[in-house]
Amino acid sequence: MSGEYTAFFYGTLMAPEIFYSVCYGTSNPPQAIKDLHTFTPAVLDGYCRHRVRFADYPGIIPEKDHTVLGVYATGLTDANVYKLDYFEGSEYKREEVKVQLLPEQGNSSKKGESKETIVYVFIKPEALERKEWDFQHFRKEKMAFWTRGDWAYEQDPEDKAIV
């Protein structure tokens, strides 16, 4: 059964394979699990995405006149959000925001639709580079490492996102 929660992902979790690895322990779960979730392109206004220094992932911080392209994910359960809180860790705070959905190819009915959701905001701006994080570079250069067969995300009970 699909969950009632949604989230805006703007970094590694934009790749469903990473989301599934974190939430289900495998980058390629059964189709029945995949069918519980949707991933729709969306934009978050008033924030900017930056590379986290010495890391493969980004963080967002509030910045006027900036936008962040990401995905709006649906079908999240309590267990998914719990795992995401630990995956994001204490460098992030879970916050509620409003995103704008982008039109899917062949489906203009969702164009511009606004959705309230959660997002993980980086709380240590001094650890961010001024450079924008590049999802395509991540997919090409780092994705295989993050989705390798022997990789499974392990929770550190001391390192949870602020909620």
N, C-alpha and C positions, 0 to 999 in steps of 0.2 A: 504494500500500500504506500502510495506516494505521501510525502510529508507536506506540511502547510507552510514551511519557511522558504524564503527566497534570499538570494545574495547577489551582490555585484562583485565579479571577479575581474581584476585588472592586471594580473601578473601570471605567474606559473599556473594558477588554477583556471585560466582561460582555456587551457588544454584539458578537455574532458579526461584524458588519460591520467593526468596528475590528480584531478578531483577524485577519480575512481580509486587511484592508488591510496590516497589519503583516507577516503571514507570507506572503502571496501577491501583494501589490501591487495588489489590487483589492478593493473592498468586496463584490463579487458574483461570486465565481469560479464556474466550471462546477460543476454538481451533483455530479459525480464527486469533486471536492475537498471540497465540503460534506459529502458522505457519509462522509468519513474521520473526522469529528469529531462528538462529542456534547457538549452543554452542559446539565448537570443542576443545578438549584438545590441549594445546600449551605450549611452554616453552619460557621464557624471559631470555636471557643471560645478565650477568653483573649486576644483582640486587640480593638482598637477602630479604626474607620476615621475619619479626619479629612480635612478639606480641606487641600491643600497651598496655602500662602499664594501669591497671585498666579498660580494655575494652574487649569486646568480639571479636574484629576485629583486623586485622593486618595492617601493613604498609610496603611498600617496600622502600629501599634506594639503591643507586648504591653501589655495592661491587664487586670488581674484583674477578674472578674465582668462582662466585656463579651463580646459576640459580633459577628461580622461576617457578614452575608448576602451571598452571591455565587454563583458558578457553578463547578462541577467540570467541567473540560474534558478530554476524552480524545482519543487519536489523535495526539498531538503527536510530531513527528519530531525528530531531532537538529537539523535545519535550522530547524524552528520555534522550538525552545528557544534556539538561537543568536540568532535574530532578536529574540526576546522579551528576551533579556539586554541587547541593545543598545537596544531600545525603552525598557525600564525605566531604563537608565542607571545611573550611579554613585551616585545617591541611594538605590538599593535594593540589598538583599542577597537572593539566592535562598536560601530555607531549606526544609527538609522539615517538613511539618506533617501533622496528621490532621484531616480534616473529616468532618462528618456529612451524608450526602445527605438531602434532603428528598423527601417523596413526590411523584411526578409524578401529574398528574391521571389517574385510571383505572389507576394502577399502584402499589399499596401494597406490592409485594414488595421495593422498595428502601428502604422507610421506615426511617430510622435507621441505615442501613448506613454503616459507618465506612470511610474510604479514606485511605491515605497518599498524599501528593502534594507538589508544590512550590508555594510562594507567594513573592511579592516583598514583603519587609518594608522599610519606609522607615527609613533610618538617620540621619536628621537631624530628630529630634523638635522641635527649636526652630523649624523651618520649617513646622510644622503649626499650623493654627488649631484651637481647641478645638471648633469647629463640625463636625458630621457632614456628610460629603459626600453629596449627594442624586443618585442615579442617574437618577430620573425627570426632575429639572431638567436634568441633562446631556443626556438624550435629547431633551428638548423644545427647549432653548436652544443647545446646542453640537454636537450630533451631526452636523448637516449640514456644519459646518466640518471635522470630523474625517473625514468620509467623502466629501467632494466629489471629483468625477471627476478633477481634476488633482492631487490630493494623493497623494503616495507617501512612505512613511516612508524616510528616508535614514539609514544608520548612520554614527555618528561613531566612528571606531576608538578614540578616547580615552575614550569615555563608555559603559562596559559595566557591568552589574550585578556586584556582588561575588558570586562563586560559591564 
